[in-house]
Amino acid sequence: MSGPTIPPLAEQIAVLERGAVDLEPRAELLTRLEHSHRTQKPLKIKAGFDPTAPDLHLGHTVLIEKMAQFQRLGHEVIFIVGDYTALIGDPTGRNSLRPPLSEAQIKENARTYTDQVFKILDRERTRVEWNSSWLGKLSFADVITLASRYNVGRMLERRDFRARFDAGKQIAVHEFLYPLMQGYDSVALENDVELGGHDQIFNLLVGRHLMEAYGKKPQVVLTVGLLVGTDGVEKMSKSKGNHVGINEAPDEIFGKTMSVSDETMAKWYELLTPEPLNAADPNGAKKRLAWLMTERFASREAADDTLAWWNAGRPPRNLETATVEAGPLYAVLTAAGLADSNGDARRKIQQGGVSIDDQKKTTPGELIAAGSYLVRVGKKTSKQVIVR
């Protein structure tokens, strides 16, 4: 199926640079985009996803949306299922050895990934590749040749490895193979551009290096910002409990989005939507963001229904609810199960990790009157707390 007409350079780059962090080298991307417009020949764009968990969350969709932007501009998009790289597990951001997954787990996770990704990408125009189809064919001699294309000194420049090395923590030899395997994906596909999260910049540049070492035209690297989770502190991650899953119930998507801080909301607008943020009306802007996320991953009907429910002042239907007695904030948190003790509640409040209806609270003794409140504490799932 043929794609849309590839638009002029200025129109393309205006779209593609939104939310981008690294663009290496930018001049080369401009040249390729201009040539693709002139010849109406699409660029080959790839991004890989290791199926290490069964569900995608909003953090994953930042990268998938960037793929969709390239796709809407008329370029060829390749979604790589990293079933072979998942056997190692990406060491990026890890301070310890990642536990291995079984082949059965990887296959099941990959099945759900490929189902979910088409909530954003055009199924008919997306090329899906499993990197086992080329990595699995490499002989031991081929792997030795691949390893010879990169040196240990450069590998230890990588922040994750350097930090673990300096701390005396284990780095298994096979972890050094991960960026080489990911880079070999680019050698096999001869793509023009590789996309990834900002924390993937090392791996993506290894791919550029390997393409040149194998006599291929080196790829351009484009990274996107990392989506901060609902805690407003760390990168969104299921293991950290600060994620919004794209397969969650509409009320859950809407309610979790409404729970984020105004600062986090601004970043989510930039990375998750093409719309500008209406800073003059933060509450309205947050409702719009929550509606957009619910509409995208559930349906327009579900988004409208959930917004109406929210505007009626009722608690999100699938968020956990706690009913407590009115009193000081620290006691409300403890009674609601958001702190282990009154002392723990005081510490969390004083450390700035507590918000009520998106307003940060720092005074443990502040009296909380009767009402219904959306309460967020650190990395914990938000709760609707009904105070009597």
BELWOGI-V781667 format. One record per backbone hydrogen bond with DSSP energy under -0.5 kcal/mol. NH is the residue of the N-H (numbers start at 0). CO is the residue of the C=O. E is the energy in kcal/mol with one decimal. If there is no record, write none. Layout:
nh=NH co=CO e=E
nh=NH co=CO e=E
This chain:
nh=6 co=4 e=-0.5
nh=11 co=7 e=-1.9
nh=12 co=8 e=-2.8
nh=13 co=9 e=-1.6
nh=14 co=10 e=-1.0
nh=14 co=11 e=-0.6
nh=15 co=11 e=-2.5
nh=16 co=12 e=-2.1
nh=17 co=14 e=-0.8
nh=19 co=16 e=-1.8
nh=20 co=222 e=-3.0
nh=23 co=220 e=-2.5
nh=25 co=22 e=-0.9
nh=28 co=24 e=-1.6
nh=29 co=25 e=-2.5
nh=30 co=26 e=-2.0
nh=31 co=27 e=-2.3
nh=32 co=28 e=-2.9
nh=33 co=29 e=-2.4
nh=34 co=30 e=-2.2
nh=35 co=31 e=-2.3
nh=36 co=32 e=-1.9
nh=37 co=33 e=-2.3
nh=38 co=34 e=-2.6
nh=39 co=35 e=-1.4
nh=40 co=35 e=-0.7
nh=41 co=39 e=-0.6
nh=44 co=42 e=-0.7
nh=44 co=75 e=-3.1
nh=45 co=192 e=-2.3
nh=46 co=77 e=-1.8
nh=48 co=79 e=-2.7
nh=50 co=48 e=-0.5
nh=51 co=49 e=-2.4
nh=57 co=243 e=-2.1
nh=59 co=56 e=-1.2
nh=60 co=56 e=-1.3
nh=61 co=57 e=-0.8
nh=61 co=58 e=-0.6
nh=62 co=58 e=-0.5
nh=62 co=59 e=-0.7
nh=63 co=59 e=-1.6
nh=64 co=60 e=-2.8
nh=65 co=61 e=-1.3
nh=66 co=62 e=-1.9
nh=67 co=63 e=-2.3
nh=68 co=64 e=-2.0
nh=69 co=65 e=-1.9
nh=70 co=66 e=-2.3
nh=71 co=67 e=-2.9
nh=72 co=68 e=-1.5
nh=73 co=70 e=-1.7
nh=74 co=69 e=-2.3
nh=75 co=42 e=-2.3
nh=76 co=124 e=-0.7
nh=77 co=44 e=-2.9
nh=78 co=76 e=-0.5
nh=78 co=126 e=-2.8
nh=79 co=46 e=-2.7
nh=79 co=77 e=-0.7
nh=80 co=78 e=-0.6
nh=80 co=128 e=-3.3
nh=81 co=48 e=-2.5
nh=81 co=79 e=-0.8
nh=82 co=80 e=-2.1
nh=85 co=81 e=-2.0
nh=86 co=83 e=-1.1
nh=87 co=84 e=-1.4
nh=88 co=84 e=-2.7
nh=93 co=90 e=-2.4
nh=105 co=101 e=-2.3
nh=106 co=102 e=-2.4
nh=107 co=103 e=-2.1
nh=108 co=104 e=-2.7
nh=109 co=105 e=-2.6
nh=110 co=106 e=-1.8
nh=111 co=107 e=-1.7
nh=112 co=108 e=-2.3
nh=113 co=109 e=-2.4
nh=114 co=110 e=-1.1
nh=115 co=111 e=-2.4
nh=116 co=112 e=-2.5
nh=117 co=114 e=-0.5
nh=118 co=115 e=-1.9
nh=119 co=116 e=-1.8
nh=120 co=116 e=-2.3
nh=122 co=120 e=-0.7
nh=124 co=121 e=-1.0
nh=125 co=122 e=-1.0
nh=126 co=76 e=-2.5
nh=126 co=124 e=-0.5
nh=127 co=125 e=-0.6
nh=128 co=78 e=-2.3
nh=128 co=126 e=-0.5
nh=130 co=80 e=-2.0
nh=130 co=128 e=-0.5
nh=132 co=129 e=-2.2
nh=133 co=130 e=-0.9
nh=134 co=130 e=-2.5
nh=135 co=131 e=-1.4
nh=136 co=133 e=-0.8
nh=137 co=134 e=-1.2
nh=142 co=138 e=-2.0
nh=143 co=139 e=-2.1
nh=144 co=140 e=-2.2
nh=145 co=141 e=-2.5
nh=146 co=142 e=-2.8
nh=147 co=143 e=-1.7
nh=148 co=145 e=-1.4
nh=149 co=146 e=-1.3
nh=154 co=150 e=-1.8
nh=155 co=151 e=-2.5
nh=156 co=152 e=-0.5
nh=156 co=153 e=-0.9
nh=157 co=154 e=-1.2
nh=161 co=157 e=-2.7
nh=162 co=158 e=-2.6
nh=163 co=159 e=-1.8
nh=164 co=160 e=-2.8
nh=165 co=161 e=-2.9
nh=166 co=162 e=-1.5
nh=167 co=164 e=-1.2
nh=168 co=163 e=-2.9
nh=174 co=171 e=-1.4
nh=175 co=171 e=-0.6
nh=175 co=172 e=-1.2
nh=176 co=172 e=-0.6
nh=176 co=173 e=-0.7
nh=177 co=173 e=-0.6
nh=177 co=174 e=-0.8
nh=178 co=174 e=-0.6
nh=179 co=175 e=-0.7
nh=180 co=176 e=-2.8
nh=181 co=177 e=-2.7
nh=182 co=178 e=-2.3
nh=183 co=179 e=-2.0
nh=184 co=180 e=-1.2
nh=184 co=181 e=-0.5
nh=185 co=181 e=-0.8
nh=185 co=182 e=-0.6
nh=186 co=182 e=-1.3
nh=187 co=183 e=-2.6
nh=188 co=184 e=-2.0
nh=189 co=185 e=-2.4
nh=190 co=185 e=-0.6
nh=191 co=43 e=-2.2
nh=192 co=43 e=-1.9
nh=193 co=219 e=-2.5
nh=194 co=45 e=-2.5
nh=195 co=221 e=-1.4
nh=197 co=223 e=-2.0
nh=199 co=196 e=-2.4
nh=200 co=197 e=-1.4
nh=203 co=199 e=-2.4
nh=204 co=200 e=-2.2
nh=205 co=201 e=-1.9
nh=206 co=202 e=-1.7
nh=207 co=203 e=-1.7
nh=208 co=204 e=-2.3
nh=209 co=205 e=-2.8
nh=210 co=206 e=-2.3
nh=211 co=207 e=-1.6
nh=212 co=208 e=-2.2
nh=213 co=209 e=-2.0
nh=214 co=211 e=-1.7
nh=215 co=210 e=-3.6
nh=217 co=215 e=-0.6
nh=219 co=191 e=-2.9
nh=220 co=23 e=-2.8
nh=221 co=193 e=-2.2
nh=222 co=21 e=-2.2
nh=223 co=195 e=-1.9
nh=224 co=18 e=-1.8
nh=228 co=233 e=-3.2
nh=229 co=241 e=-2.3
nh=231 co=228 e=-2.1
nh=235 co=226 e=-3.0
nh=240 co=237 e=-1.1
nh=241 co=236 e=-1.4
nh=245 co=55 e=-2.0
nh=247 co=244 e=-1.3
nh=251 co=248 e=-0.6
nh=252 co=248 e=-2.3
nh=253 co=249 e=-2.7
nh=254 co=250 e=-2.9
nh=255 co=251 e=-2.5
nh=256 co=252 e=-1.9
nh=257 co=253 e=-2.3
nh=258 co=254 e=-0.9
nh=259 co=256 e=-1.3
nh=264 co=260 e=-2.6
nh=265 co=261 e=-1.9
nh=266 co=262 e=-1.3
nh=267 co=263 e=-2.3
nh=268 co=264 e=-2.4
nh=269 co=265 e=-1.6
nh=270 co=266 e=-2.2
nh=271 co=267 e=-2.9
nh=272 co=268 e=-1.6
nh=278 co=276 e=-1.4
nh=280 co=277 e=-1.5
nh=281 co=278 e=-0.5
nh=284 co=280 e=-2.8
nh=285 co=281 e=-2.2
nh=286 co=282 e=-2.1
nh=287 co=283 e=-2.2
nh=288 co=284 e=-2.3
nh=289 co=285 e=-2.8
nh=290 co=286 e=-2.5
nh=291 co=287 e=-2.6
nh=292 co=288 e=-2.4
nh=293 co=289 e=-2.1
nh=294 co=290 e=-3.1
nh=295 co=291 e=-2.3
nh=296 co=292 e=-2.0
nh=297 co=293 e=-1.9
nh=298 co=293 e=-0.8
nh=302 co=298 e=-2.2
nh=303 co=299 e=-2.7
nh=304 co=300 e=-2.4
nh=305 co=301 e=-2.4
nh=306 co=302 e=-2.3
nh=307 co=303 e=-2.2
nh=308 co=304 e=-2.1
nh=309 co=305 e=-2.5
nh=310 co=306 e=-2.8
nh=311 co=307 e=-1.3
nh=312 co=309 e=-2.0
nh=313 co=308 e=-1.4
nh=318 co=315 e=-0.9
nh=321 co=383 e=-2.2
nh=323 co=385 e=-2.5
nh=326 co=367 e=-1.1
nh=328 co=365 e=-2.1
nh=329 co=363 e=-2.2
nh=330 co=327 e=-0.6
nh=331 co=327 e=-2.1
nh=332 co=328 e=-2.4
nh=333 co=329 e=-1.9
nh=334 co=330 e=-2.7
nh=335 co=331 e=-1.9
nh=336 co=333 e=-1.3
nh=337 co=332 e=-2.6
nh=338 co=332 e=-0.7
nh=344 co=340 e=-2.5
nh=345 co=341 e=-2.4
nh=346 co=342 e=-2.1
nh=347 co=343 e=-2.2
nh=348 co=344 e=-2.3
nh=349 co=345 e=-2.7
nh=350 co=346 e=-1.9
nh=351 co=348 e=-1.7
nh=352 co=347 e=-2.2
nh=353 co=360 e=-0.5
nh=354 co=375 e=-2.3
nh=355 co=358 e=-2.5
nh=356 co=373 e=-3.1
nh=358 co=355 e=-1.8
nh=359 co=357 e=-0.6
nh=360 co=353 e=-2.9
nh=363 co=361 e=-0.7
nh=365 co=362 e=-1.8
nh=367 co=326 e=-2.9
nh=368 co=366 e=-0.7
nh=370 co=386 e=-2.1
nh=372 co=384 e=-2.6
nh=374 co=372 e=-0.8
nh=374 co=382 e=-3.0
nh=375 co=354 e=-2.5
nh=377 co=352 e=-3.1
nh=379 co=376 e=-2.2
nh=382 co=374 e=-2.4
nh=383 co=319 e=-2.2
nh=384 co=372 e=-3.2
nh=384 co=382 e=-0.8
nh=385 co=321 e=-3.1
nh=385 co=383 e=-0.6
nh=386 co=370 e=-3.4
nh=386 co=384 e=-0.7
nh=387 co=323 e=-2.7
nh=387 co=385 e=-0.5
